[in-house]
Amino acid sequence: MEPLTVRWNRTVIPATPGDETIVCCLTHDGQPVALILDDEHREALGLQLLDPEGE
């Protein structure tokens, strides 16, 4: 099975600590997709985006 490729549409629905953050994305044909991140995953993704080499 091939993974679904989506692009971030620059929309993020923030959450209060302890809730989930929704990162809004679109498929190649414009269908909406939501990436749901809890506190731990949101922090991990943010760190990866800021410092991909982990330094």
Protein Blocks (a to p, Z undefined) as FASTA:
>chain_A
ZZdddddehiacdddehiacddddddfkopacdddddfklmmmmmmmmmmmnoZZ
